[in-house]
Amino acid sequence: MKVTKEQYEYAQNRVEELLPLVSDEMSANHPMVIELVSMSDVVIAYEIENFPIEKPGIAELIEL
């Protein structure tokens, strides 16, 4: 999924708005839960594409 910066920023804001409203007691079919999952997927897709986390090298692993 190709996500634009504008879509990413919108999704981030929407996730922040939805988090306090969604609870563990809500059904997975609840519209707010579905939207939260969808918006989270957009954020994840953008971050994987634009902010990749590289695997550590041998020297970095030894330091840990």
Phi, psi and omega in degrees: 000124176270124184241131177279164178299322180295318178296319179299312181295320177298314181297318178301312180297319181293321177299316179299323179288323185279328185307314180290342184268339184263135179235165180295338181283346182287146177293149177296344179267000180294138183304323180290325178294316179299316179294319179299316179296316180297314180294323177296320178298322178296314180299313181298315181300317180294316183291324176297319182287320189256342181227060183294146176258116181282152176290140180291150175279175181302314182298319179294323179293322180295322179297330181289000000 
